[in-house]
Amino acid sequence: MTDTVKNTLLFALVFTLIIISGFFQGWNNAMFILNMGLISSIMALGVNLQWGFAGLFNVGVMGFVALGGLAAVLIGMPATPGAFAAGGAGVIVALVLGAATIVASVFAYKRMPAGRSRSLAITAILIFGFFVFRGFLDPNVDLIEAVNPAATGYLGGLNPGTEETYRDNGWIMLIAWPVGGLFAAGAAWLIGKAALGLRSDYLAIATLGIAEIIIAILKNEDWLTRGVKNVVGIPRPVPYELDLQGSAAFVERAASMGFDPVEASTLWVKLLYAVLFAVVLGIIFWMTQRALNSPWGRMMRAIRDNEDAAEAMGKDVTARHLQVFILGSAICGIAGAMMTTLDSQLTPGTYQPLRFTFLIWVMVIVGGSGSNLGSILGGFLIWFLWVQVEPMGIFLMDLITSGMAEDSWLRAHLLDSAAQMRLMTMGVIMILVLRFSPRGLIPEK
């Protein structure tokens, strides 16, 4: 069996499973799996670019995805009336002062000779700058968060519409996706400058810690993201279901095809999302494939396989690591903005390492590290299993315990444990793949 036939069969199997779930669980559920599979595949491509191309062990994926979600809010939502006038200028001044403190510290570090004087000077700059920064920031933040806190209480975004009309500007979310990539790329540059000199295990700890810091900021800085109160009603680049249901032409077309107008509207919206996400995935896949097969891609794999040999050949290993770290993180940021657009809300409390880091790594490993096509396959397969294993586990436990008494403690325990089959299944899949296909289902050539 040739590689092309094998790969085609693997993708056909995954999409057949999604179609079967549509017949048994409804097409809305199948379209949800498809859309999240597309987004997960994009995230997996970003991680594969870092790990598969360059061997960078980044477990801070969650933070870059969250920054993409932040971009969706800052671009897609309208400005909160009166919030900027209340304290927006003061917040900007505070941020400028904070950045100036960091720049002054770096300047002192580079210009002053090493020793006690330099350490004291940098410490003084940081302490003084911190108090000045907080002195400007805190009172202005309080003013912003006091503006209609039940509904807003944050600055809002750049959507030109009002609170009543901003949803009509759904096209702006297509701009938010690349902006999410830029946010993640900027954070990756800062993180890379500080952490890419670390050995792989220390790099993993550093990126995970920084990702948690990003999530903590999103949860606590209400003036920026509403914190744990969440931002809801983010506009979308596709029609709203209620608008479609109010269209006589759409209702008539749905009825002629045998669909209920409500179900047809939700399916049509999800199908449009799938088309948009597939276009983005296709563009990113094409670009990563071109990069993989270019001299740059061969250089990155040479660095991954033997850094010392590549450095001896005149390659700037640190600069190349920073480059690929930024590119991979930007892809994750784009996926994060897309996911927030799909959900129409930003909920910082849902950004958990289990889902946004561990699961993406499983996708890359199962699909095939270093293989872009494998990452896409892993994205669809693992997300399908993540969604379906729990209901399948409950069905299996119901079948196993069907002969037991209703009040049996063993039956109750087995049914309660069915929800944990997700994690067990992920572990079993990892073990089986690493045992029988250690390079993944579609290995790197």
N, C-alpha and C positions, 0 to 999 in steps of 0.2 A: 504494500500500500504506500503510495507516494505521500509526501508531506501535505500537498495541496488537498488530496482526497481526505486525508485524516483530519486536517484542520476544518474542512468544509463539514464533515460529519459531526465534529465536536460542536461547532456553532449551530448546526441544524438540530442537534440533540437539545441544546439549551433553549433555543427558540421554540422547539416543539413542547418542551416542558412549560414554557410560559403560555403557549396557546392552550394546552390542556388545562392549566389553571384557570384560563378564561372560561372554558366550558363548564367547569365544576364550581368555580367560586365567583364568576361574574367577570365581565370584560373590564369593568372599572378597576378591579384588583389587578388584572393582567397588565393594563396600561400603566398602573402605578409601578409595578415591578419593572416594566420596560423603561420608564422614564428614570427611575432611580438607578437602574442598571447602566443607563447611558451616562449619568452623572458619576456613578462609582467608577466606571471605566476611565473617565477623564482623570479622576483622582489617582487611579492606579497608574495611568500613564505618567503623571507627574512624579510619583514615588519611584517608578521604574527608571525614569530619567536620572534620578539621583543615585539609586542603588544599583540598578542593572547596568547603567553606563559608567558610573564613577565609583561605586562602592561606598557611597556616603550613607551612613546609618541614621536617618532622620526619623525620629519617633515624635516629632512635634507637628504632624500633619494637621491635627485638630486646630491648632492656632492659626495656621494659614487659611484653612477652610473658614474659620470664624471671621477672619479679616475680610474675606470675600463677602460674607454675609453683611458685615458692617458697611461695605461699599454699596451694597444694594439699598441699605437704609439711607445713607448720606446722599445718594444720587436720586433714588426713586421717591422719597417722601417729600412733602412740601415743608417749607419753613414754618415753624410754629409762630403764629402772630404774637408779637411783643416780646418773644424770648431773646432775640438778638439785641433789641434795644435795652432789655433789662440787664444783660450781663455778657453778651457775645463779645463785645470789644475787649472787655476785661479778661476774658478767657484767652483771646488771641494774644493779648499782651503777655499774659502769664506763660503761654506756650513758647512765645519768642524768648522770654527771659530764661525759661528752662533750657531751651536749645543753646542760648548764649552761654549759660553756665557750663554746659558740656563742652562747647567749643573752647571756652577759656581754659578749662581743665586740660584738654588735649594740647592746646597751645603751650601751656606752662610745662606739661610733661615733655614736649619735644624741644622746647627752647632752653629750659633750665638744666644744668648739669645734675646728674644723679646724686642723691644724698638727702640729708635731713631737711635742708631748706626746701628742696622741691616737694618733698612729701608734705611738709607743713603748709606750703603755698597751695597745693592742690586740695588739701583737706579744708583749708580756710575758704577757698573758692566754692567748693561743693556745699559746705555748711551755710555760708552766706547766701549763695544762690538758691538753695533749697527753701530757706525761710522767706526770701523775697518772692520766689515762685508761688509758694503756698499762700503768702500774704495777698497776692493778686488773685489767685485761682479760687480759693475757698468762698469768699463773699460773693463773687460773681456766679459761681456754681449754684449757691443757695438761691440767688435771685432767679436764675433760669429754671431751676427745679420747682420753684414756687408758682410758675405760670401754668395754671390749669393742670395740676399734677394728676388729676384723675384720668384725663384723656391724653395729655402730652407730657409736659414737664421736661422737655428736652429741646434742643435747638431745631431739630428737623433736618431736612435735606435741601437739595437743589432743584426739586421739581417745580417748574414755573407755575403750576396750577394752584388753586386755593384749596381749602379743606374740602370743598364740595366738588371741585372739578379735577383734582390732581390725578384721579384714576383714569381720566381720558388720555393722559399722557403716558400710556404704557410703553410706547416706543423707547422712552428714556431708559428702560431697563436693559435694552440691548447695549447701551453705553455703559451701564453699571457693571456688566460682566468683565470687559477688559479693564475697567477701573479696579475691580476686585483683584485682578491679576497684578496690577501695579502696586496696590496696597501690600499684597503678599510679597511681591518682589522687593519692595523697599524694606520690609521687616526682615526678609531673608538676607539682604545686604548687611544690615546691622548685625544680625545674628552671626552671619558668616564671618564678618570681620573679627568677631570676638571668639567664636567657637570652632572654626574650621581647622585650627591648628591642633585641636585635641585628637587623641586617639579615638577609634571608632566607638568603644563603649562609653567613654566620657562624652563624646559628641552626642550620643543617644540620650544620656542623662541631661545634658545641657539643653537640647532641643525640647525634650519633654517638659523640663522646668519652665522654659520660656513660653511654651504653649500654654501652660497653666497660668502664667502671669497674664498673658493676653486675655484668656477667658475671665480671669478675676477682674481685669479692668472693664471688660464688657458687662460683667454682672454688677459692678459697683458704681461706675460712672454714669449715673442717670442722665446727666446733661447731654451725654453723647449718644446713648443707646436705650434709654429708659430702664436699663438694668434688668432685673428679674421681672419687672412689670411687662416686659416684652413690647415690641413694636409690631402692630398688626395692621392689616389693610395695605400692605405694600402692593403697588400697581403691577400689572402683568402685561406682557407684550402680546397677549392673545385675548380674544373676546371673553366677556363674562357670561356665565351660564344663564343668568337672569335676562341679559340682553338677547341672547339667542332664543330663549323661551318666549320672549315677547315679540319675536320676529315672525310674522305670519308665513313668510316664505320658508324659513327654517323649519317651522312646525309642520308645514305641509310636506316638505321634502322628507322629514323624518317619518311622518305617518305613511308616506308612500313606500318607504323602505321597511315598514313594520316595526319601527322603534318608538318607544315612548319618548315624548319631547324632552322630559327631564333627563332621562338616561342618555339620550342622543346628544344633548348639550354637553354633559360632562365628558362623554367619550370624544366628542369633537375637540373640546378644549385640550384634553390630554394628548390627542393625536397631533394637534398643532405644536404642543410642547415637544413631543417626541421628534417631530421634524426639525425644529430649531436645535434641540440638543444633538440630534444626529449630525446636523451640519457642522456644529462646533466640534464634535468628536472626530468627524472626518477630516476637518482642517488640521486639528492637533495631531491626529495619527499620521497624516501625510507629512507634516513638518518634522515629527519625530523620526519617521522612517528616513526622510532625506538626511536628517542629522546623523542617524545611525550609520548610514552607508557612505557618509562623506569622510574626507580626511580628518575632520574634527571628531567625528564619531570613533574612528579608528584610534585617534590619539587618546580619547577619553578611556577607551577600553584598555589601551596599553598602560595608562596611568593606573587604572583599576587593578590590573593584573600584577604590575610591578612598578611601584612608585619610584624606587631607587633607580631602576634602569631608565625609566622615562626621564627622570631628572638629569641623569647622566647624559642623555641625548639633547639636553638643552630646553626641556619643557618646563614651564612655570607651573608646577603642580598646584600650588596654593591658589593661584589666579584661576586656573581651570576648574578647580573644585568650587570656588566661589561662583564662577559663571554657571555651572550646571546646577548648583544649589539654588540660585536665584531663578533659573528657568523652571525647574521642577516645582518650586514653591509657587511661582506665578500661575502655573497650570492648576494647582490645587486651589488657589484663590479664585480663579475663574469658575471652577466647579462649585465652590462655596457660594458665590454670588448667584449662580444658576439655581442651586438648591433652595436658597432663601426666596428667590423669585417664584419657584414652584410652590413652596409652602405659603407664600404671601405673608410671612411673618418672620421676625428674628427672635428666637428664644435662646438666649445665651446659656440657660441652664441645661439645654439638651446636648451641648457639645461635650461629649464624653469620650475619653481615649478608647474605650472598648469599641465604639462604633466608628469613630473617625480616624483611628490610628491602627488599632489591632486588626480590624476587619479589612482595611485597605492593604495592609501588609500581607494578610492571608490571600487576598486576591492576586497580588503580585507573585507570591511564592507558588501558589497553586497553578496560576496561568503560565508562569515561566519567567524567572528573573532574567532581564536582559532582552526579552522578547516583547515588542510592542503589541503584536497580535495576541500573545499570551495574556498580557495585562487586560486587554479588552475582554477576552474569554473569561478570565478570572473574575472580572468585574460583574459580568452578567450571571455567571454560575453561582458565585458565593452570595451575591445579593438575593438571588432566587431562593437559595437554601436558607439564608438568614430569615427571610420572610415566611417561608413555607414549613420549616422544620417544626415550629411550635404547634400549629394546627395538626400537622401530621403526627406529632408526638402524642397530642391529646387523643386523636383518633386511635392510634396504636394502643395507648393505655386503656382506652374504653374497651377495645377489643379484648385485650389481655385479661381485664378485670370483669368482663361481662358475666362470668360464672360465680363471682364472689358476692357475698351478702352486702346489702346496701350500707350497713353500719360497720363494715370491716375496716379496721385501722390500716391494714395493708393496702386496701383499695384506695382509701383516702390519701395515703402517703404517695402511692404511685401516680395518682391523678394530679396531686399538687406538684410532684417532681417533673411532670411533663414539660412545664415551661422552661426547665433548665436544660432541655435537650439541645437547645441552640448551641450552647457553649460546648457540650460534649460532642455534638456533630462536627463543629468546626475543628476540634482537636482530632477527632478520628480522621477527618478528611486530610488534615495536615500530615498525620502519621502515614496514611496510605500513600499519599502522593510522594512524600519524602522517601518512602520505602521502595515503591515500584517505579516511580518516575521522578527521581531526585532533582532533575532540572526543570520540572514543571510539565504541564500537559502539552504546551507548545514551546519547546526549549529554544534557547538562543542558538543560532547557527554560528 
